Amino acid sequence: MAPETDDQEKIDSTFRNGSLTAVGIIAGFSLSFLNSWVSNPNDWGRIDILPMTVLVIGIGLQVKVFADLLARDSLLAVKYDRARRLFLIAVLIVAAGIAIALVNDILGLSSQKMLG
């Protein structure tokens, strides 16, 4: 038997919609960064696998959060809070991937140039 959801705390749909917009924009920026980095005509090396893997994992989590917020039950505060926490983790993972790629570029380890 499914538990009743009527007595569970819910968030306002307009609040969820604003969060959904923010997640979509950040995920779009992350995908845009990945696209510009992958489209770089320089050769790829083994050192580029680590930041690429980290970026893909972070972006994948952002897309999962986007899908979670589109679900009907995302108005439940428990589900919304879980999606919010997962999104913040995903943003940190993407930032870590970008930082790794920048360090590789600054140290001259990667042929995928981010700084020009």
C-alpha positions in Angstrom: 0.0 0.0 0.0 1.4 3.4 -1.0 1.8 6.0 1.8 -0.5 9.0 1.7 1.1 12.1 0.3 -1.6 14.5 1.5 0.0 15.0 4.9 3.6 15.5 3.6 5.0 19.0 3.4 4.9 20.5 -0.1 6.6 23.4 -1.7 4.9 26.1 -3.9 5.0 25.2 -7.6 6.3 28.7 -8.5 9.3 28.2 -6.2 10.0 24.8 -7.9 9.6 26.4 -11.4 12.2 29.0 -10.5 14.6 26.3 -9.4 13.9 24.4 -12.5 14.9 27.4 -14.6 18.1 27.9 -12.7 19.1 24.2 -13.0 18.3 24.4 -16.8 20.5 27.5 -17.2 23.4 26.1 -15.3 23.2 22.7 -17.1 23.1 24.7 -20.4 26.3 26.6 -19.4 28.0 23.3 -18.4 27.0 21.7 -21.7 28.2 24.7 -23.6 31.6 24.6 -21.9 31.9 20.9 -22.7 31.0 21.5 -26.3 33.5 24.3 -26.8 36.2 22.2 -25.1 35.5 19.1 -27.1 35.3 21.1 -30.3 38.9 22.3 -29.8 40.9 21.1 -32.9 43.9 20.2 -30.8 44.8 16.5 -30.2 43.6 14.7 -27.1 45.9 13.1 -24.7 45.5 10.6 -21.8 45.7 13.5 -19.4 42.4 14.9 -20.8 40.5 11.8 -19.8 40.3 12.8 -16.1 38.7 16.2 -16.5 36.4 15.0 -19.2 35.2 12.1 -17.0 34.6 14.4 -14.1 32.7 16.9 -16.3 30.5 14.2 -17.9 29.6 12.8 -14.4 28.7 16.3 -13.1 26.7 17.2 -16.2 24.9 13.8 -16.0 23.9 14.6 -12.4 22.7 18.0 -13.4 20.5 16.4 -16.1 19.2 13.9 -13.5 18.3 16.7 -11.2 16.5 18.5 -14.1 14.5 15.3 -14.7 13.8 14.9 -11.0 12.4 18.5 -10.8 10.1 17.8 -13.8 8.5 14.8 -12.0 5.1 15.3 -10.5 6.2 14.4 -7.0 9.0 17.1 -7.0 6.6 19.4 -5.2 7.1 17.2 -2.1 9.6 19.1 0.1 11.6 15.9 0.7 12.0 15.2 -3.0 12.8 18.9 -3.7 15.4 19.1 -1.0 17.1 15.9 -2.3 17.2 17.3 -5.8 18.6 20.6 -4.5 21.4 18.9 -2.6 22.2 16.7 -5.6 22.4 19.7 -7.9 24.8 21.5 -5.6 27.0 18.4 -5.6 26.8 18.3 -9.4 27.8 21.9 -9.7 30.8 21.2 -7.5 31.8 18.2 -9.6 31.6 20.2 -12.8 33.7 23.0 -11.2 36.3 20.3 -10.2 36.4 19.1 -13.8 37.0 22.6 -15.0 39.7 23.2 -12.4 41.5 20.0 -13.3 41.4 21.0 -17.0 42.7 24.5 -16.1 45.6 23.0 -14.0 46.5 20.7 -16.8 46.5 23.6 -19.2 48.5 25.9 -16.9 51.1 23.2 -16.3 51.4 22.5 -20.0 50.3 18.8 -19.5 47.4 19.0 -22.0 47.2 19.9 -25.6 43.6 20.9 -25.1 44.1 24.6 -24.4 41.6 26.4 -22.4 43.4 29.7 -22.0 44.1 30.4 -25.7 
